[in-house]
Amino acid sequence: MRVMNIRFWLLVVVAALLTSGAAFGSGFSLFEQGAKATAMGGAFAATADDPSAIFYNVAGIAQIRRTEFNVGGTAINFSNQFTGDANDTFASGSTGFYRRHTFVPPNAYVVVPIGSNLTFGIGAFTPYGLRTSWQDPWVGRFSSRDANIKVLSVEPALAWQTSDGRLAIGGGPEYRRAHVILNRNIPSPSVNPFVGRLPDIANAYLASGWESHWGWNVGILYKPSNAFRIGASYRTDMTIDFKGNVTINQIPTGSAQLDALIKAQLPPSQGVTTSIPFPATLIVGVGTGVIPNWNIEADVTRTTWSRFKSLDVVFTQTPAANISRPQNWKDTYSYRLGANHPVTPRWDVRLGTVYDQNPQPTEAVSPLLPDADRFGIAFGVGYHQGSWVIDATEFALRFNPRSTKGVSTDLNGQYKTSANLISVNLGYRF
């Protein structure tokens, strides 16, 4: 067993941890930042009539003429089943499942009118993030055992509308913080001839610090008539630079002689740095009230995932091992349709649907990011009594089965993913 082989494998694995973490955030943006908007399938840019407009279309807060507070979150439960490719020597005959867990991205907003035309607001939301954890025994443990990425954005915003309320514009800076934890095993560079498998020789645990960056967001809302509304929102891209530490812990093989050799050749735990390019989003929506007592809206969202062409990883103690890994993502579109129907003076019923394209090329599909095109259906209700408002939504999301088609450089097989999301927001109008 040569020193160069072990060092090369370990450095590649640690680099892949950082790379896959970036793909995690890019592949799983979180659009569920308000229960009312989520119930409408996220088609909210031309409605934008509650405080979550700070996320969906910041110009919409100009319509809100009372001080209002709104807080909530979305409980997300993912399920994923992996089936190994029968033609792949390593993955054939294997299966894998996510551990049960609930991921809850929160949101909170405050909106305060100023005079008759101006509105100030501040929002805190989670535009990216995901948690995946695979059950043992797991054939993909060399790709990922557990991964956790958290992102929090805070946006102060200001919006202005004309006196007749037909035109509104708004914008604000966005302060974004992110943190990544990733965990995977490291294989031996050679197969154990007795079992025909790669033995585990170490575990790599990466934890970054909370890093941050500034961006901005603008929106416009135009009402050409009482029956139609047009909204548009743009959130800029940004890049966050991460500093992290990778801890390498040896896993005993059962052979004292081999363990001693591996220990002598394992590189030390060390720092790593990288940059994650978050995409820009452009939303355009059209809403109408031509059907009495119905608000219907259709939105299109474009996301610039193509910024994620490659990721450069720098090792603080072994600069000769710096790696640039190609990703070659593509820009995507999502299509959203939603409706809100007041059924009584206190109760609203909402329906929504969404089709969302995935940006990931087949060769980049892995246990950290088994992404796929997805289709979702939402149903929600809203209740308002006096100053209190409560919105609740059930959202079922189904991913198309995603096969690596034998071209993955990671783990070949098919992934079947689904998600169930429950959103609740509580608001108070002063």
N, C-alpha and C positions, 0 to 999 in steps of 0.2 A: 504494500500500500504506500504510495508515494505522497510526500508532503505537498507537492504542488497540486495533486488531484483533490485532496481534502480541502485545502485552502480555496481552490477555485469553486468547488461546490458550495462551500459555506458562504462565500461572498455573493455568489449568484442568488442563493436562497434568501439571504438578508436583503439584497437589492430587490428581489421580487416581492418581499413583504411590503416595502415602501411603495413600489410601483402599483401593486394590487390595491393598496389602501387608497391611492389616488383614484384609481378606476372605480373603487367603491363609491366615493362621493359623487363622481361624475355620472356613474350609471344609475344612481338612485337619488335623484332630486326628490324633494318632498313638497308637493303642491297643496297639501291639505293643511292650510293655515287659518281655517275658520269653518265652523260647522255648517253655516248657512251656504257658503260658497261651495263646500265639498258636496253638499246635498244636490247642488245644481251641476255636478260634474266638474266643478272648477270654472264653469262659464260665468264669470262674474265681472269682467273688465268693463262692461257697459252698464252694469247694475251698480256695483260698488257703493251700496247704500248702508253698510254697517262699518264699524271701525277696522275690520280686516281689509278694507280697501287700501290701507297702507301697504299691504303686500300685493294685492291683485291689481289695483289701479289707484295710485295715491291721489289723483285728482278727485276721486269720489268723496273724500272726506269733506270737501267743500259743501256737499249737500246736507251734511249733518249739522243742525242748528241748535243742538243741545249738548252739553257736556256728557260724554258717555264713556263708560269703562266696560271692557269686555275681556274675559280671560277663559282659556280652555285648553284643549289638547286632543290628540288623536291616538287611541290605543291601536297599534298595528301588530297583528299576529301573522307571521309568515310560515308557510310550510313549503318544503322543498324535498323532492326525492331524486336521487341520482341513480342511474342504472348504467353500469359499465359497458363499453363497446365490446361486443363479442369478438371482434377482430383485433382488439388491443391486448397484448400480452399482460400488461400490468393491471388494467382495469377490468378485464373479462371476468364475469361472474360476480362482480361486487355490486353492492347497493349502499346507499347512504341517505341519512335523514337529518334534518335540522333538529336541534334540541328545542324544546318548547320554551318560548320566552315572549314577553310583550315589550315592544319598543314604543315609548310614549313621547313624541315630540310636542312640546308645549307652545302656546302662543298667548300674548297679552297685549292689549291696546288701550290707549287713552286718547280721546279726541276732545278738544276744547275750542268752541267757536270764538272768534275775535271780531266784534262788530257784526255787520250784516253780510260781509262778503268773504271774510278770511277765516280760515280754520287751521289750528295747530294740532298736531298729533304726534304720538310716539308709540312705536310698536316694537315688540320683541318676538322673534319667530325663529324657526329651525328649517332653513331652506334646503339643507342636505343632511344626510345621516342614515346609518343603517347598523343593525347588529345581526351577525350570522355566527352560529355556533353549531358545529357538526357533532353528532353522537359518536362515541367510540363503540366498537372498533370502526375506523374510518380509513378507507383506502386513499382518500385525498388529503391525509394529514400532512403530507409534504408540501401541499399547496396552501392549506389553511385549516387550522383547528377551530380558531375563534377570531373574530374581528369586530371591532367596535370603533365607529367614527362618529364624533359628535360635532355639530356646528350650531352656533348661536349668532343671530344677527340682531342688532339694535338700530332702529331707524327713526330719528326725529324728522318730521315732515311738515310742510306748509302748503296749503292749497287755497286758491282764490277762484271765485266764480263771479260772473257778471250779475248785475242786479236782477235780470229776468231769469237767471238760473239756467240759461241755455248752454253756456260754455264754462268749463272749469279746467284749470291747469294746476298741477302740483308737482312737488319734487322734494327730495331730501337726500342727505348723505346716509350711507349704510356702513356701520362698523361690524365686521364679521370676525368671530373667533372660532378656531377649530382645534380638535384634539383627536389623536389616533392611537389605538392600542391594537396590536396584531400578534397572533400566536400561531406557531407552526413547528412541526418536527423537521429535523434535518436527516436526510438519508446518507447511507454510506455510498461512496462512488462506485462500489462494486456489489454485485448480487451475491447473496448467500447461496452457495450451490446446493445445500441440503434442503432448503425450502423454496428456492427459486424466487425469492423476494429481496428487496432492498432492506437491510436492517436499519433501525433508527439509532443514530449515534449521538444526537443532541437535540435540544429544543431551543428555538430562538423566540424571544419575547421582546417586542418592540413597543416602547411607549414614548410618544412625543410630548413636548410641552404644549401649553395653550398658546397658539400663535395667532396673529391677527393682521387685518388689512382693511383699508377703507375703499368703498365704492360709492355709487350713487344710483338713484332711481327717479324717473320722471313719468308723468302720465297726463293724459288729456281726455276729457269727457265732453261730448257735444250732443245736444238734443235738437235735431232739426225740426222736430214737431213733437206734439204730446205723445205720439204713438211710436216714435223711434228714438233710439239712443245709439251712439257710436263711441266706443272707448278704446284707448290704446295705452300700453304701458311698456316701458323699457327699463330693464335692470342691467347695469353694466357688468361686464366680466371683471374678474380680479384674480390675482395670483397670490397665494399665501406660501411663504417660505417656512419650512418646518425644520426644527432641530430635535433629534431624538436620540435615544440610547437603545442599543440592542444588547440584551443579556443572553449569553450562550451558556446553557447548562448541559453537561454531558449526560447521556443515558447509558447505563451499564449494558453491555452486550452479553454478559455471562462468562466472558473469558478475561481473566485478569491480565494476561499478556497483551491481548488486543486492546483492552481498555487503557492500559498504560501507554500504548503506542498512539491511540487516538488522542488522549489527553495531552500528550506532548506536541501534537500537531494542530490541535484546535487553536484558532486565533483568539485573542482576548476579546471580551465584551468591549464595545467601543461606540463612539458617537457616529451618527450619520445625519446628513442634511439632504433635503430635496425641496422641490417647489411643486405645488398643486395648482394647475390652471382651472379655476372654476369658470363655467360658461356665462355668456350673456343670454338674456331671455327677452323676446319681443312678443307681446300679446296684442292681438286685435280682436275686438268683439263687437257684435251688433245685437241689440236687444229691441224687443217690440212688445207693445201692449195692444195690438190690433184685435186680439181675441179678448173680449171683456173678462175682467177679473183674472187674467193670466199675464204673467211676465215671462217671456220666453227669450232665451239668449243663446247665441252660437259664437264660439271663440276658436281662434287658431293661435297656437303658440309655437314659435320657432326658437330653438335652443342651439347655441353655437358650440356643440360638443367637439367640433373639428379643431378647436384650440388644443385639444389633448392629442398631439401628434407623437410626443415621446416624453419620457421622464428621465432627467439626469440625476443620478444618485452619487453623492460624494461621501467617501469614507474618510473619517478624520485621522485615522492612524495608518491606513493603507491606501494612499492616494493612487498608487499604481492600479488599483482594482476599481477605480471609478467606472461606472457603467451608464450608458445611455440606451434605454430600451424603447423601441418603437411601439406605439399604440394605434395610431391611424384611425381614430374615431371619426364619425361623420356627423354633420348637422342633422337635426331631426325636427319633425313637426308632431304636435299633438292636436287632436280635434275634439272639442268639447261642446256638449249640448245640454242645456238645463232649463228648468221651468219652476216658477214659484206660483202657488195658487192659494190665496186666502179663502178658507172655507167658512170661517166665522170671524167676528171681530177680534177674537183672541188667538185663533189657530191658523197656521199656514201649513200647507203640504208642499213638498218639493220633490222633484225627480231630476235625475241627471245621468249622463253617460259620457264615456271618454274612450278614445282610441289613441294610444301613445306608442310612437315608434321607439325602438331602442337604437343606440348609437354604436354598438359594439360589433366589430368584425368577428367572424366565427373563430378564427385562430386565437383570439384573445379570451374566449369563454373559459372560465375557471371556477373552482369552488368559491373563490372570493367574490366573483361576479358572474353568476349564471344568468345574465340578462336576456330579455326577449321582448318582442312586441307584446303589448298587453291591452286588454279590453275591460272596462269597468262599468258597473251599474250602481247607482246610488239612490237611496230613498231617505228623506228626512222630514222632520216636523219642526215648527217653530211656535213657541207660546209666548205671548206678551200680555202682561197684566200690570197696569199702572206703570211704574218705572222699571219693572223687571222684565228681562228678556231671556229666554232659554231656547237654545237650538240643539238638536240631536240628529245624528245621521248614521246610517248603516251603509257601508260602501264595500261591495265585493269586487275584487280585482283578480282577473285570470290572465296568466301569461301563456303565450303559445309555447308548446314544448320546444326546447332548444337543444339541438344536437351539435356536437363539435365536428361531426362528419369526418372524423379521423384526422383532422388537420391541426388539432390543438397541440401546442408544445408543452402543455401542462398535464391534463388528464382528459382522456377521451371517453365520451359517453353521452347520455341524454339527461337533461334536467327538466323536471316538471314542477313549476312554481305556482303558488296561489297565495293570496293575501286577503285578510278580512280587516277592515278598518272601522272603528267606531269613534265618531267625533262628537264632542260635547263642548258648548260654549255658554257661559253665563254672563249676561250684561246688565248694567244698571244705567239708567238715564236720569241725570240730575235736573 
